[in-house]
Amino acid sequence: MKENKLRNDEIEEFFEAVLMLSNTDECYDFFTDICTAREIQSIAQRLHVAKLLKIRKTYSVIEEETGASTATISRVNRSLNYGSNGYDIVLDKLIEKDLKEEREGKDK
């Protein structure tokens, strides 16, 4: 198991709780109760910024599309390049899902 400075019993229990959620409706219910709307929006924005960085969009395009500050974009970019590869775990799957949906949309 990889060493993580955040690791403690409370955070472990929180992550285990997240892994127990089985669909987006449960995620909405759980995160709406546990986070403020702004916290959820910020996390979602950072993930979207990471996705756009991963597909090589420029800072100016990302700033315009997401409303994120250049400081936020830079922080996300630093995590992508020097972090724990947490973004990569989901981004490859999200990008693949988007491409599949795009292809299926063109086939119709």
C-alpha positions in Angstrom: 0.0 0.0 0.0 1.3 3.4 -1.0 2.2 5.9 1.8 -0.1 8.8 2.0 0.2 11.7 4.4 -3.7 12.1 4.6 -4.2 8.5 5.7 -6.1 8.1 9.0 -9.0 6.2 10.3 -11.6 8.9 9.6 -10.5 9.4 6.0 -10.3 5.7 5.5 -13.9 5.3 6.7 -15.0 8.2 4.4 -13.4 6.6 1.3 -14.9 3.2 2.2 -18.3 4.9 2.5 -17.8 6.5 -1.0 -17.0 3.1 -2.4 -20.3 1.7 -1.0 -22.3 4.1 -3.3 -23.7 2.2 -6.2 -25.0 4.8 -8.6 -25.1 8.5 -9.4 -28.4 9.0 -7.5 -26.7 7.7 -4.3 -23.7 9.9 -5.0 -26.0 13.0 -5.3 -27.7 12.1 -2.0 -24.5 11.4 -0.1 -22.5 14.3 -1.4 -25.3 16.8 -1.0 -25.6 15.8 2.6 -21.9 15.7 3.4 -20.6 18.7 1.3 -21.7 22.2 0.5 -22.9 22.8 -3.1 -19.8 25.0 -3.6 -17.5 22.1 -2.5 -19.1 19.7 -4.9 -18.9 22.3 -7.7 -15.2 23.0 -6.9 -14.3 19.3 -7.0 -16.2 18.7 -10.2 -14.6 21.8 -11.8 -11.1 20.5 -10.9 -11.9 17.1 -12.4 -13.1 18.8 -15.6 -10.0 21.0 -15.7 -7.9 17.9 -15.4 -9.8 16.2 -18.2 -9.2 19.2 -20.5 -5.5 19.4 -19.6 -5.2 15.6 -20.3 -6.6 16.2 -23.8 -4.1 19.0 -24.3 -6.5 22.1 -24.2 -4.8 25.4 -23.5 -5.1 27.3 -20.2 -7.1 30.0 -22.0 -9.6 27.5 -23.5 -9.9 25.8 -20.1 -10.4 29.1 -18.3 -13.1 30.1 -20.7 -14.9 26.7 -20.7 -14.8 26.0 -17.0 -14.5 29.4 -15.3 -11.5 28.1 -13.3 -8.8 30.6 -12.4 -5.3 30.1 -13.9 -4.1 29.4 -10.4 -6.6 26.4 -10.2 -5.6 25.2 -13.6 -2.0 25.4 -12.7 -2.6 23.5 -9.4 -4.5 20.8 -11.2 -1.7 20.6 -13.9 0.9 20.2 -11.1 -1.2 17.3 -9.6 -1.4 15.7 -13.1 2.3 15.9 -13.6 3.7 15.4 -10.1 0.8 14.0 -8.0 -0.2 10.5 -7.0 -1.7 9.6 -10.4 -5.2 9.8 -8.8 -6.6 11.8 -11.7 -5.2 9.3 -14.2 -7.1 6.5 -12.6 -10.4 8.0 -13.6 -9.5 10.3 -16.5 -8.6 7.5 -18.9 -11.9 5.9 -18.2 -13.9 9.1 -18.6 -12.2 10.1 -21.8 -12.8 6.6 -23.2 -16.5 6.8 -22.2 -16.8 10.2 -23.9 -15.2 9.0 -27.1 -17.5 5.9 -27.1 -20.6 8.1 -26.6 -19.4 10.4 -29.3 -18.9 7.5 -31.8 -22.3 6.1 -30.9 -23.9 9.5 -31.4 -22.4 9.7 -34.9 -23.5 6.2 -35.8 -27.2 7.1 -35.2 
